[in-house]
Amino acid sequence: MSEPRRFAFDGEGGAYFSLILGQGLLCVITAGIYTPWALVTIRKYLLSHLSLDAKGFEFQATGGELFSLYLAQGLLTLITLGIYGAWAAVKIRSYMCEKTLFDGKPFSFAGRGGALFSLCLGQVLLTCITAGIYGPWAMVQIQRYLLEQTAYDGKAFGLTATGGELFSLLLGQGLLTCITLGIYGPWAAVKIARYVASHVTYGSDEVFSFEAEGGELFSIVLKGALLSAITLGIWSAWYQIELYHFEARSLSMKAKPA
């Protein structure tokens, strides 16, 4: 069996702090108008520091394009009282995929607004009728559709998770987190991430894997929360970068078991 393909992230807290501070100030000064440009700049930074098997990611969107897209799709969604939301989501996801490159090649999204609208309508209705109990099944159905319509280099992604398994997992981990007054949260998050990743496929021969320990995440969260509180939020940039490092080094892609 071939070695897993591993993700890596090499961003730095100081650079990220300077970036979000500058972009945040520009958003405030422009009363929020600059937000699409800020989102593009931040995403470019994060993806430029992410790699898979030493091959890099890029984000080639522009703030102007994203602003026009958000404005048009937002207005159409508003005019139609939210009905157009599914079509807007498809257009935005298509744009974001096309502008995201790995090893020089773009991702693609072939979803359709009508299909997503029908799917979301049905899943939301079932979730409401069951007082939320159907939620995990709805999440699986919607995420499966989104992943199956997303492709890279001619191969689509997929999701083999089931609503029943996710429901049991969320219920058990949620109860343990409540019983421990939130302390168990990092362990729960790792277990859920491990389950979801292990059911995300790429093409017919690869599956994702998330290997981490709840104790490590607990230490990162505890340190990040304390230092962020002590520094009145300033440390949150370093905290976020540390989480990105944790997630990247825990994530890999490997051959599907025979």
TATA-V424503 format. One record per residue. N is the residue number from 1. RES is the residue in one small letter. NEAR is the number of other C-alpha atoms within 8 Angstrom. D_CENTER is the distance of its C-alpha to the mean C-alpha in Angstrom with 1 decimal. Layout:
n=N res=RES near=NEAR d_center=D_CENTER
n=N res=RES near=NEAR d_center=D_CENTER
This chain:
n=1 res=m near=3 d_center=28.8
n=2 res=s near=5 d_center=27.0
n=3 res=e near=5 d_center=25.1
n=4 res=p near=8 d_center=21.3
n=5 res=r near=9 d_center=19.3
n=6 res=r near=10 d_center=17.6
n=7 res=f near=13 d_center=14.9
n=8 res=a near=12 d_center=16.1
n=9 res=f near=11 d_center=15.2
n=10 res=d near=7 d_center=18.3
n=11 res=g near=11 d_center=17.5
n=12 res=e near=8 d_center=20.0
n=13 res=g near=12 d_center=20.1
n=14 res=g near=8 d_center=23.1
n=15 res=a near=8 d_center=21.8
n=16 res=y near=12 d_center=18.5
n=17 res=f near=11 d_center=20.7
n=18 res=s near=8 d_center=23.0
n=19 res=l near=9 d_center=20.4
n=20 res=i near=10 d_center=18.8
n=21 res=l near=8 d_center=22.3
n=22 res=g near=8 d_center=23.7
n=23 res=q near=9 d_center=21.0
n=24 res=g near=9 d_center=21.2
n=25 res=l near=8 d_center=24.9
n=26 res=l near=9 d_center=24.9
n=27 res=c near=13 d_center=22.8
n=28 res=v near=8 d_center=25.4
n=29 res=i near=7 d_center=28.3
n=30 res=t near=8 d_center=27.4
n=31 res=a near=7 d_center=26.6
n=32 res=g near=8 d_center=23.0
n=33 res=i near=7 d_center=23.9
n=34 res=y near=10 d_center=22.5
n=35 res=t near=8 d_center=18.9
n=36 res=p near=11 d_center=17.7
n=37 res=w near=12 d_center=19.5
n=38 res=a near=12 d_center=17.9
n=39 res=l near=9 d_center=14.3
n=40 res=v near=13 d_center=15.4
n=41 res=t near=8 d_center=17.2
n=42 res=i near=10 d_center=14.5
n=43 res=r near=9 d_center=12.0
n=44 res=k near=11 d_center=15.0
n=45 res=y near=8 d_center=15.8
n=46 res=l near=9 d_center=12.6
n=47 res=l near=12 d_center=12.5
n=48 res=s near=11 d_center=16.3
n=49 res=h near=11 d_center=16.2
n=50 res=l near=14 d_center=13.9
n=51 res=s near=13 d_center=15.9
n=52 res=l near=10 d_center=16.4
n=53 res=d near=8 d_center=20.1
n=54 res=a near=6 d_center=21.1
n=55 res=k near=8 d_center=19.9
n=56 res=g near=12 d_center=17.9
n=57 res=f near=14 d_center=15.1
n=58 res=e near=12 d_center=16.1
n=59 res=f near=12 d_center=15.1
n=60 res=q near=8 d_center=18.2
n=61 res=a near=10 d_center=17.6
n=62 res=t near=8 d_center=20.1
n=63 res=g near=11 d_center=20.2
n=64 res=g near=8 d_center=23.1
n=65 res=e near=8 d_center=21.4
n=66 res=l near=12 d_center=18.3
n=67 res=f near=10 d_center=20.8
n=68 res=s near=8 d_center=22.9
n=69 res=l near=9 d_center=20.2
n=70 res=y near=9 d_center=18.9
n=71 res=l near=8 d_center=22.6
n=72 res=a near=8 d_center=23.7
n=73 res=q near=10 d_center=21.0
n=74 res=g near=9 d_center=21.2
n=75 res=l near=8 d_center=25.0
n=76 res=l near=10 d_center=25.1
n=77 res=t near=13 d_center=22.8
n=78 res=l near=8 d_center=25.1
n=79 res=i near=7 d_center=28.3
n=80 res=t near=8 d_center=27.4
n=81 res=l near=7 d_center=26.6
n=82 res=g near=8 d_center=23.0
n=83 res=i near=7 d_center=24.0
n=84 res=y near=10 d_center=22.7
n=85 res=g near=10 d_center=19.2
n=86 res=a near=11 d_center=18.1
n=87 res=w near=12 d_center=19.8
n=88 res=a near=13 d_center=18.2
n=89 res=a near=9 d_center=14.6
n=90 res=v near=12 d_center=15.8
n=91 res=k near=8 d_center=17.3
n=92 res=i near=10 d_center=14.5
n=93 res=r near=9 d_center=12.1
n=94 res=s near=12 d_center=15.1
n=95 res=y near=8 d_center=15.7
n=96 res=m near=9 d_center=12.4
n=97 res=c near=13 d_center=12.6
n=98 res=e near=11 d_center=16.3
n=99 res=k near=12 d_center=15.9
n=100 res=t near=13 d_center=13.5
n=101 res=l near=14 d_center=16.0
n=102 res=f near=11 d_center=16.3
n=103 res=d near=7 d_center=19.9
n=104 res=g near=7 d_center=21.1
n=105 res=k near=8 d_center=19.9
n=106 res=p near=12 d_center=17.5
n=107 res=f near=14 d_center=15.0
n=108 res=s near=10 d_center=16.1
n=109 res=f near=11 d_center=15.4
n=110 res=a near=7 d_center=18.5
n=111 res=g near=12 d_center=17.7
n=112 res=r near=8 d_center=20.3
n=113 res=g near=11 d_center=20.4
n=114 res=g near=8 d_center=23.2
n=115 res=a near=8 d_center=21.6
n=116 res=l near=14 d_center=18.4
n=117 res=f near=11 d_center=20.8
n=118 res=s near=8 d_center=23.0
n=119 res=l near=10 d_center=20.3
n=120 res=c near=9 d_center=18.7
n=121 res=l near=8 d_center=22.2
n=122 res=g near=8 d_center=23.4
n=123 res=q near=11 d_center=20.6
n=124 res=v near=9 d_center=20.8
n=125 res=l near=8 d_center=24.6
n=126 res=l near=10 d_center=24.5
n=127 res=t near=13 d_center=22.3
n=128 res=c near=8 d_center=24.7
n=129 res=i near=7 d_center=27.8
n=130 res=t near=8 d_center=26.8
n=131 res=a near=7 d_center=26.1
n=132 res=g near=8 d_center=22.4
n=133 res=i near=7 d_center=23.3
n=134 res=y near=10 d_center=22.0
n=135 res=g near=8 d_center=18.4
n=136 res=p near=11 d_center=17.0
n=137 res=w near=12 d_center=18.8
n=138 res=a near=13 d_center=17.4
n=139 res=m near=9 d_center=13.7
n=140 res=v near=12 d_center=14.6
n=141 res=q near=10 d_center=16.6
n=142 res=i near=12 d_center=14.1
n=143 res=q near=9 d_center=11.2
n=144 res=r near=11 d_center=14.1
n=145 res=y near=10 d_center=15.3
n=146 res=l near=9 d_center=12.2
n=147 res=l near=12 d_center=11.9
n=148 res=e near=11 d_center=15.6
n=149 res=q near=11 d_center=15.9
n=150 res=t near=14 d_center=13.6
n=151 res=a near=13 d_center=15.8
n=152 res=y near=10 d_center=16.7
n=153 res=d near=7 d_center=20.3
n=154 res=g near=5 d_center=21.6
n=155 res=k near=8 d_center=19.7
n=156 res=a near=12 d_center=17.2
n=157 res=f near=13 d_center=14.4
n=158 res=g near=11 d_center=15.1
n=159 res=l near=12 d_center=14.7
n=160 res=t near=8 d_center=17.8
n=161 res=a near=10 d_center=16.9
n=162 res=t near=8 d_center=19.3
n=163 res=g near=11 d_center=19.3
n=164 res=g near=8 d_center=22.2
n=165 res=e near=8 d_center=20.7
n=166 res=l near=11 d_center=17.6
n=167 res=f near=10 d_center=20.0
n=168 res=s near=8 d_center=22.2
n=169 res=l near=9 d_center=19.5
n=170 res=l near=9 d_center=18.1
n=171 res=l near=8 d_center=21.8
n=172 res=g near=8 d_center=23.0
n=173 res=q near=10 d_center=20.4
n=174 res=g near=9 d_center=20.5
n=175 res=l near=8 d_center=24.3
n=176 res=l near=10 d_center=24.5
n=177 res=t near=13 d_center=22.3
n=178 res=c near=8 d_center=24.6
n=179 res=i near=7 d_center=27.7
n=180 res=t near=8 d_center=26.9
n=181 res=l near=7 d_center=26.2
n=182 res=g near=8 d_center=22.6
n=183 res=i near=7 d_center=23.7
n=184 res=y near=10 d_center=22.3
n=185 res=g near=10 d_center=18.7
n=186 res=p near=12 d_center=17.4
n=187 res=w near=12 d_center=19.1
n=188 res=a near=13 d_center=17.6
n=189 res=a near=9 d_center=14.0
n=190 res=v near=12 d_center=14.9
n=191 res=k near=9 d_center=16.7
n=192 res=i near=10 d_center=14.0
n=193 res=a near=9 d_center=11.4
n=194 res=r near=11 d_center=14.5
n=195 res=y near=8 d_center=15.3
n=196 res=v near=9 d_center=12.0
n=197 res=a near=11 d_center=11.8
n=198 res=s near=11 d_center=15.5
n=199 res=h near=11 d_center=15.3
n=200 res=v near=13 d_center=13.0
n=201 res=t near=14 d_center=15.6
n=202 res=y near=12 d_center=16.2
n=203 res=g near=9 d_center=19.6
n=204 res=s near=5 d_center=22.3
n=205 res=d near=8 d_center=22.5
n=206 res=e near=11 d_center=19.3
n=207 res=v near=14 d_center=16.9
n=208 res=f near=14 d_center=14.2
n=209 res=s near=12 d_center=15.3
n=210 res=f near=11 d_center=14.2
n=211 res=e near=7 d_center=17.4
n=212 res=a near=7 d_center=17.6
n=213 res=e near=8 d_center=20.0
n=214 res=g near=12 d_center=19.6
n=215 res=g near=8 d_center=22.4
n=216 res=e near=8 d_center=20.7
n=217 res=l near=12 d_center=17.7
n=218 res=f near=11 d_center=20.4
n=219 res=s near=8 d_center=22.3
n=220 res=i near=11 d_center=19.4
n=221 res=v near=10 d_center=18.6
n=222 res=l near=8 d_center=22.4
n=223 res=k near=8 d_center=23.2
n=224 res=g near=12 d_center=20.4
n=225 res=a near=10 d_center=21.4
n=226 res=l near=8 d_center=25.1
n=227 res=l near=11 d_center=25.1
n=228 res=s near=13 d_center=22.9
n=229 res=a near=8 d_center=25.5
n=230 res=i near=7 d_center=28.4
n=231 res=t near=8 d_center=27.4
n=232 res=l near=7 d_center=26.6
n=233 res=g near=9 d_center=22.9
n=234 res=i near=8 d_center=23.7
n=235 res=w near=11 d_center=22.3
n=236 res=s near=11 d_center=18.8
n=237 res=a near=12 d_center=18.0
n=238 res=w near=13 d_center=19.2
n=239 res=y near=14 d_center=17.5
n=240 res=q near=9 d_center=14.0
n=241 res=i near=12 d_center=15.0
n=242 res=e near=10 d_center=16.3
n=243 res=l near=9 d_center=13.2
n=244 res=y near=9 d_center=11.5
n=245 res=h near=12 d_center=14.7
n=246 res=f near=9 d_center=14.6
n=247 res=e near=8 d_center=11.2
n=248 res=a near=12 d_center=12.4
n=249 res=r near=11 d_center=15.8
n=250 res=s near=11 d_center=15.0
n=251 res=l near=12 d_center=13.1
n=252 res=s near=13 d_center=15.4
n=253 res=m near=11 d_center=16.5
n=254 res=k near=12 d_center=19.9
n=255 res=a near=10 d_center=22.5
n=256 res=k near=7 d_center=22.6
n=257 res=p near=3 d_center=25.5
n=258 res=a near=2 d_center=28.7
